[in-house]
């Protein structure tokens, strides 16, 4: 009896400890072509695992951490770390350090292809961000100061932010009901970005604008039926013209089939001109 109680206590302690960690992820199976090669292929897409944990430290303080592991293809494919984050929050606001894969698009309709809308604009960069988020002064308003360091290689992903060379950015946001707007600015680059969204119920509308290259984006995501939804993403600037589309059919709450398509007619920065489609079976857990 005593051994049984000890065993049950050990299980309870283990379960409590494990309950503090959340594991989520995505598994994809794709049939696709690419802009670089016209032939079709069928194979494993990216397999993504995200680990997240949080703890109440008392006195109003809370710590949260996360890391992501990404596998490309199936057996023998490349597996890599794909970002991390740590934050300490409380009455003072929140202080965080994050490393992530940064894209250049301002908004998204969820279009997923091999050469996606970010690749058309100019591909991805590795970024490390040190951020301070101010306390909420009144409902709906948010503000933060950021120091961003853009990396050119994944091997530099764990570097600390170099305060002498990093861009100092700010973000101001306001959200109320179905409407939200964010304004971003950079001290060194001197640009200003803006994105806004409005959820009308029958569809969600999004716009984005950036000073550089007179860059503008528009996106709409809308349910078509009980299990069917569609998304449209348009990008137009002095150097880029592209359209992305996505139609998704939900087989369940966590599994769906989608057809994704990108057509880039002008891509002066990346040279990713042409058509790209992907038929994807996705399971989220």
C-alpha positions in Angstrom: 0.0 0.0 0.0 2.8 2.3 0.9 4.6 1.6 -2.4 1.4 2.3 -4.3 1.0 5.7 -2.6 4.6 6.6 -3.3 4.2 5.6 -6.9 1.0 7.7 -7.3 2.7 10.6 -5.7 5.6 10.4 -8.1 3.2 10.2 -11.1 1.4 13.3 -9.7 4.6 15.3 -9.4 5.8 14.2 -12.9 2.4 15.1 -14.4 2.4 18.5 -12.7 5.9 19.3 -14.0 5.0 18.1 -17.5 1.7 20.1 -17.5 3.8 23.3 -17.4 5.2 22.6 -20.9 3.1 22.9 -24.0 4.0 20.9 -27.1 2.4 22.0 -30.4 3.3 21.6 -34.0 2.5 21.0 -37.7 3.0 18.1 -40.0 2.7 18.7 -43.8 2.4 16.5 -46.9 2.8 18.4 -50.2 2.4 18.1 -53.9 3.9 21.1 -55.6 6.0 22.8 -58.2 8.5 25.6 -57.7 9.5 28.8 -59.6 13.0 27.3 -60.0 11.8 24.0 -61.5 8.6 23.3 -63.5 8.3 19.6 -62.6 5.8 18.5 -60.0 6.8 16.5 -56.9 5.2 14.9 -53.9 6.9 14.7 -50.5 7.1 15.7 -46.9 6.8 19.3 -46.1 8.3 21.0 -43.0 7.6 19.3 -39.7 7.5 21.9 -36.9 7.7 21.3 -33.2 7.2 24.2 -30.7 7.9 23.9 -27.0 6.5 26.5 -24.6 6.5 26.9 -20.9 5.5 29.6 -18.4 5.8 30.0 -14.6 4.3 32.4 -12.1 7.2 33.7 -10.0 5.0 35.5 -7.5 4.8 39.2 -6.7 3.1 39.7 -10.1 6.1 38.4 -12.1 5.8 35.8 -14.8 8.4 34.1 -17.0 7.7 32.5 -20.3 10.0 30.6 -22.7 9.7 28.9 -26.0 11.8 27.2 -28.7 11.0 25.8 -32.1 12.5 22.8 -34.0 11.9 22.5 -37.7 12.6 19.4 -39.9 12.7 19.6 -43.6 11.5 16.6 -45.6 11.5 13.1 -44.3 14.2 10.7 -43.2 17.7 12.2 -43.6 16.3 15.7 -44.0 17.8 18.8 -42.3 16.6 19.5 -38.8 17.4 22.9 -37.3 16.5 25.3 -34.5 14.1 27.8 -35.8 14.0 30.5 -33.1 13.6 31.0 -29.4 12.1 33.4 -27.0 12.2 34.4 -23.3 10.1 37.1 -21.5 9.7 38.5 -18.0 6.5 40.3 -17.4 4.8 42.1 -14.5 3.5 45.5 -13.4 6.4 47.2 -15.1 5.4 45.8 -18.5 7.4 43.1 -20.3 11.0 42.6 -21.2 11.8 39.9 -23.9 14.6 38.5 -26.1 13.5 36.7 -29.2 15.3 35.1 -32.2 13.1 34.4 -35.2 13.0 34.1 -39.0 11.9 37.5 -40.3 9.9 38.1 -43.4 9.4 41.3 -45.3 5.6 41.1 -45.8 3.5 43.3 -43.6 0.3 41.2 -43.5 -0.6 37.6 -44.4 -3.5 35.6 -45.8 -1.8 32.3 -44.9 -0.6 31.5 -48.4 2.0 28.7 -48.1 4.1 27.7 -51.2 7.8 26.9 -51.7 8.5 30.4 -53.0 6.0 32.4 -50.9 5.2 36.1 -50.8 8.2 36.8 -48.5 10.5 35.1 -51.0 9.1 37.3 -53.8 9.8 40.5 -51.8 13.3 39.5 -50.9 13.5 36.3 -48.9 14.0 35.9 -45.1 16.6 37.1 -42.6 17.5 35.8 -39.1 16.7 38.4 -36.5 17.4 38.8 -32.8 15.1 41.3 -30.9 15.4 42.8 -27.5 12.1 44.4 -26.6 10.5 46.4 -23.8 6.7 46.5 -23.8 5.1 49.3 -21.8 2.3 48.6 -19.3 -1.2 49.1 -20.7 -2.2 52.7 -19.8 -5.7 52.3 -21.2 -7.7 49.5 -22.8 -6.6 48.6 -26.4 -3.4 50.6 -26.5 0.0 49.0 -26.7 3.5 50.5 -27.1 7.0 49.0 -27.2 10.6 49.9 -27.9 12.8 47.4 -29.8 16.4 46.8 -30.6 16.7 44.6 -33.7 19.9 43.0 -35.0 19.5 41.4 -38.5 21.7 38.3 -39.0 22.9 36.9 -42.3 23.4 33.3 -41.3 21.7 30.8 -39.1 24.9 30.2 -37.2 24.6 33.8 -35.9 21.2 33.1 -34.5 22.3 32.9 -30.8 24.2 36.2 -30.9 23.2 38.9 -28.4 21.9 42.1 -29.7 24.8 44.5 -30.3 23.6 47.8 -28.9 26.1 49.8 -30.9 24.8 48.6 -34.3 21.2 47.5 -33.7 18.3 49.4 -35.1 16.1 51.1 -32.4 12.4 50.7 -33.3 9.1 51.6 -31.8 5.6 50.1 -32.2 2.3 51.8 -31.3 -0.9 49.8 -31.5 -4.6 50.2 -30.8 -7.3 47.5 -30.9 -11.0 47.8 -30.2 -13.6 45.2 -31.1 -13.0 44.1 -34.7 -10.6 46.9 -35.6 -6.8 47.1 -35.0 -3.9 49.3 -36.2 -0.2 49.2 -35.7 2.5 51.7 -36.6 6.2 50.8 -36.7 9.2 53.0 -37.0 13.0 52.6 -37.2 15.6 55.1 -36.0 18.5 54.1 -38.3 16.6 53.0 -41.5 14.2 55.9 -41.1 11.2 54.1 -42.4 7.6 53.9 -41.1 5.4 50.8 -41.5 1.6 50.6 -40.9 -0.8 47.7 -40.9 -4.5 47.6 -40.0 -7.2 45.0 -40.0 -11.0 44.9 -39.7 -13.0 41.8 -39.0 -16.5 42.3 -40.6 -17.7 38.8 -39.7 -18.2 37.7 -43.2 -14.6 38.5 -44.0 -11.4 39.9 -42.4 -9.7 42.8 -44.3 -6.1 43.7 -43.9 -3.9 46.5 -45.4 -0.2 47.3 -45.0 2.0 50.2 -46.2 5.7 51.0 -46.0 7.6 54.0 -47.1 10.4 52.1 -48.9 9.7 51.5 -52.6 6.1 52.8 -52.1 5.2 49.3 -50.8 1.5 48.4 -50.3 -0.3 45.2 -49.4 -3.9 44.1 -49.3 -5.3 40.8 -48.0 -8.8 39.3 -47.3 -9.6 36.1 -45.6 -13.2 34.8 -45.7 -15.2 31.7 -44.9 -17.1 30.3 -47.9 -19.0 27.6 -46.1 -19.0 25.6 -42.9 -15.6 24.0 -43.7 -14.3 26.0 -46.6 -12.4 29.3 -46.5 -10.3 31.4 -48.9 -7.6 34.0 -48.7 -6.2 36.6 -51.2 -2.9 38.5 -50.8 -1.8 41.3 -53.1 1.6 43.1 -53.1 2.4 46.1 -55.2 5.5 48.4 -55.0 8.1 50.0 -57.2 10.0 46.7 -57.3 7.4 44.0 -56.7 4.1 42.9 -58.1 2.6 39.6 -56.8 -0.7 37.9 -56.0 -1.1 34.9 -53.6 -4.2 32.8 -53.1 -5.3 30.1 -50.7 -8.4 27.8 -50.5 -8.7 25.6 -47.4 -11.1 22.8 -46.6 -11.2 21.7 -43.0 -11.4 18.0 -42.5 -11.5 18.5 -38.7 -10.5 21.1 -36.2 -6.8 20.2 -36.6 -6.6 18.7 -40.1 -7.1 20.5 -43.4 -6.4 20.3 -47.1 -5.4 23.5 -49.0 -4.5 24.7 -52.4 -2.0 27.6 -52.4 -0.8 29.6 -55.4 1.6 32.6 -56.0 2.1 34.5 -59.2 4.9 37.1 -59.3 5.0 39.3 -62.3 7.8 41.6 -61.0 10.4 40.8 -58.4 13.3 43.0 -58.9 15.0 42.2 -55.5 14.8 38.4 -55.4 14.2 37.5 -59.0 11.5 35.1 -58.0 9.3 35.7 -61.0 6.7 33.1 -62.2 4.1 30.7 -60.9 4.2 28.5 -57.8 1.5 26.2 -56.4 1.2 23.7 -53.6 -1.5 21.2 -52.6 -1.0 20.6 -48.9 -2.4 18.2 -46.3 -1.7 19.7 -42.9 -2.2 18.3 -39.4 -1.8 20.5 -36.4 -1.4 19.2 -32.9 
